[in-house]
């Protein structure tokens, strides 16, 4: 996995990029120990001072888009702009301490050769350092601080991804020393995607599919799987059951590398949140900081889109909420957002309405498969 990701970095036009690599556990331990030694060295100096922790800034102002030299596709990266955590500033002092607490915990995890989820890590820190950790959000942000400080992926720190994702369709999967799983036989529940990225990286995958279909909602995934759509449209169907988790994005990214000839098509609601989900799969996420590029792949927008609204009765259109408008504003600020996506987004905002995939059931519960097939035959995806 490390070789593939590092190799991919050589094919970007801008080399002034910051990203997290995947060092071995011993290398990560060494980075933590060096950070501690440098800190102690400062404290033991003749003129001791508390130094700042230099972290790559993860705000949108430090967002950078880089295009591959051999493709027109772009990814989101972070540039070299720095922010700090310091004991000398009241508003940053607790965040400064949290970084050391999480690094200490990660060192214990690596020494014990364990892996934990972010949720497990939260409860461990809540018990050991209740004065500094009172919410899951604090833990999640501090993990990203540690990633930004050590320049290594969270998985390298022993932190495992929680997964909600499932996959079905024309895909054979084999874990090390396990039997082959035929995803056409997993029923409407699909094959549960493991949160262990190391295991996902070692999966042996085979397919005779011609498309990969990313579905926003679990209920839509279940309908398509139950109808056996992948038998009529040779395809693999995958969902993260809403906003994409890391494990589902990682597996999709792996499939895009293993089967580069297969178009990846997204079926999402016609609203800002649906487009945000698509863009997270397609470009990466600023929230992932230095790891954003590692999970991105070239996803095309199959539907719902503005030209599908003729299929949706007026009574099924729903008014946009303030949260929708906030998401739309955030998406509009993405320089990587292509023009036809901007036009769709502007159309949503102008209309003040949104449409959900389920509205197509007006035409029958088996209509979704026909809808997808028609759009694929027409090449109607962007």
ZIBEL-V160368 format. One record per helix or strand. SS is the DSSP state (a for helix, b for strand). FROM is the first residue (numbers start at 1). LEN is the number of residues. If there is no record, write none. Layout:
SS,FROM,LEN ; SS,FROM,LEN
This chain:
a,2,8 ; b,12,1 ; b,18,1 ; b,21,1 ; a,25,19 ; b,53,4 ; a,60,3 ; b,63,6 ; b,74,5 ; b,82,4 ; a,90,22 ; b,116,2 ; a,118,11 ; a,136,15 ; b,152,1 ; a,155,3 ; b,159,2 ; b,166,4 ; b,172,3 ; b,180,3 ; a,183,3 ; a,187,3 ; b,191,2 ; a,197,6 ; b,204,3 ; b,211,5 ; a,218,9 ; a,229,4 ; b,235,5 ; a,246,13 ; b,263,5 ; b,270,1 ; a,272,12 ; a,286,10 ; b,299,5 ; a,306,6 ; a,314,3 ; b,318,2 ; a,322,11 ; a,339,13 ; b,353,3 ; a,357,7 ; a,367,12
